[in-house]
């Protein structure tokens, strides 16, 4: 049974993070990649099938290949991870993870500055908040822009 859109919870957090200072006292910034988020989803994400939309994918061969791989029936988590690991960065992209025909999670990268995570599973929100304590509820206008149907799997 499909969940209504209201069953989804969403958080937004910064894509660029401060690294903890090293032994020499130096710190630097790093980017949270899709690969890191897929790993942080843990067992929840392993069985998902992904559909991908990347703005201007046709302009970057690797992006076009990822979109093509996810077309039709979609692509498994480990296959997607292999295509994006270790450090591929997108500008604007949406990654929709389905469990069977039901949308379970959307990862949305916005302008290489932030990530939105939208899911029906509160434990996923809690887990991501542990790693990214600056996460805040996603503004309602952003939620309305999610291009994926929440009631069925898009084919």
C-alpha positions as CSV (number, residue, x, y, z in Angstrom):
1,X,0.0,0.0,0.0
2,X,1.4,3.4,-1.0
3,X,1.9,6.0,1.7
4,X,0.4,9.5,1.2
5,X,2.9,12.3,0.7
6,X,2.2,13.5,4.3
7,X,3.9,10.3,5.6
8,X,7.2,11.5,4.3
9,X,9.6,13.4,6.7
10,X,12.4,15.5,5.3
11,X,15.6,17.1,6.6
12,X,18.1,19.4,5.0
13,X,21.8,19.6,5.9
14,X,25.0,21.3,4.5
15,X,26.9,19.4,1.9
16,X,30.2,21.1,2.8
17,X,31.5,20.1,6.3
18,X,34.4,21.1,8.5
19,X,36.8,18.3,9.1
20,X,37.9,17.8,12.7
21,X,41.3,19.3,13.3
22,X,44.2,16.8,12.8
23,X,47.1,16.2,15.0
24,X,48.8,19.2,13.5
25,X,45.8,21.4,14.4
26,X,44.9,22.0,10.8
27,X,41.3,21.5,9.7
28,X,39.8,21.7,6.2
29,X,36.5,21.3,4.5
30,X,35.1,18.2,2.7
31,X,32.1,17.5,0.6
32,X,29.5,14.9,1.6
33,X,29.1,12.8,-1.5
34,X,26.2,10.6,-2.6
35,X,28.5,7.6,-2.0
36,X,28.8,8.6,1.7
37,X,25.1,9.0,2.0
38,X,24.4,5.7,0.4
39,X,26.7,4.1,2.9
40,X,25.2,6.0,5.8
41,X,21.7,4.6,4.8
42,X,23.1,1.2,6.0
43,X,20.9,-1.8,5.7
44,X,17.9,0.4,4.9
45,X,19.4,1.4,1.6
46,X,20.9,-2.0,0.5
47,X,17.7,-3.4,-1.0
48,X,16.6,-0.3,-2.7
49,X,16.3,0.3,-6.5
50,X,17.2,3.8,-7.6
51,X,15.9,6.2,-10.3
52,X,18.2,9.2,-11.0
53,X,17.6,12.6,-12.4
54,X,20.6,14.9,-12.8
55,X,20.2,18.4,-14.2
56,X,22.1,18.9,-17.4
57,X,23.3,15.2,-17.4
58,X,23.6,15.3,-21.1
59,X,26.5,17.8,-20.7
60,X,28.6,15.4,-18.6
61,X,29.2,11.9,-20.0
62,X,29.5,10.2,-16.6
63,X,26.2,11.8,-15.4
64,X,24.5,10.7,-18.6
65,X,25.7,7.2,-18.0
66,X,24.3,7.2,-14.4
67,X,20.9,8.4,-15.6
68,X,20.9,5.8,-18.3
69,X,21.8,3.0,-15.9
70,X,18.9,4.0,-13.7
71,X,16.3,4.2,-16.5
72,X,13.7,1.5,-16.9
73,X,13.6,-0.8,-13.9
74,X,16.2,1.3,-12.0
75,X,19.6,0.4,-10.5
76,X,20.5,-1.4,-7.3
77,X,22.3,0.4,-4.4
78,X,25.6,-1.3,-4.9
79,X,25.6,-0.6,-8.6
80,X,24.8,3.0,-8.0
81,X,27.5,3.2,-5.4
82,X,30.0,1.7,-7.8
83,X,29.1,4.4,-10.4
84,X,29.5,7.4,-8.0
85,X,32.2,6.3,-5.6
86,X,34.4,7.6,-4.2
87,X,34.1,11.3,-4.9
88,X,31.6,12.2,-7.6
89,X,29.9,15.5,-6.9
90,X,26.7,16.7,-8.6
91,X,25.3,20.2,-8.8
92,X,21.6,19.5,-8.8
93,X,20.4,15.9,-8.7
94,X,17.6,13.7,-7.4
95,X,18.0,10.1,-6.3
96,X,14.8,8.2,-5.6
97,X,15.1,4.8,-3.8
98,X,12.3,2.3,-4.1
99,X,11.5,-0.8,-2.1
100,X,9.5,-2.8,-4.6
101,X,7.1,-0.3,-6.1
102,X,7.0,2.0,-3.0
103,X,9.2,5.1,-2.8
104,X,11.2,4.8,0.4
105,X,13.7,7.7,0.2
106,X,14.7,10.6,-1.9
107,X,18.2,12.2,-1.7
108,X,18.3,15.6,-3.3
109,X,21.5,17.5,-3.9
110,X,20.9,21.2,-4.3
111,X,23.5,23.5,-5.9
112,X,26.3,21.5,-4.4
113,X,25.6,23.3,-1.1
114,X,23.0,21.1,0.6
115,X,21.3,17.7,0.7
116,X,17.6,17.0,1.4
117,X,16.7,13.6,2.6
118,X,13.0,12.7,2.4
119,X,11.8,9.3,3.7
120,X,8.9,7.4,5.2
121,X,11.2,5.8,7.8
122,X,11.8,7.9,10.9
123,X,14.8,5.7,11.8
124,X,16.6,6.8,8.7
125,X,16.1,10.5,9.7
126,X,17.4,9.7,13.2
127,X,20.5,7.9,11.8
128,X,21.3,10.8,9.4
129,X,20.8,13.4,12.1
130,X,23.4,11.5,14.2
131,X,26.0,12.1,11.5
132,X,24.8,15.6,10.5
133,X,23.5,17.3,13.7
134,X,23.0,20.6,11.9
135,X,20.1,19.0,9.9
136,X,16.9,20.9,10.0
137,X,13.4,20.2,8.7
138,X,13.2,20.8,5.0
139,X,11.1,23.9,4.0
140,X,7.7,23.1,2.6
141,X,8.4,24.8,-0.7
142,X,11.4,22.6,-1.3
143,X,9.3,19.5,-0.6
144,X,6.8,20.5,-3.3
145,X,9.6,20.5,-5.8
146,X,10.5,16.8,-5.4
147,X,9.9,15.4,-8.9
148,X,9.1,11.8,-7.8
149,X,5.6,10.4,-7.3
150,X,5.2,9.3,-3.7
151,X,2.3,6.9,-4.4
152,X,4.0,4.6,-6.9
153,X,7.2,3.6,-8.6
154,X,7.9,5.6,-11.8
155,X,8.8,3.4,-14.8
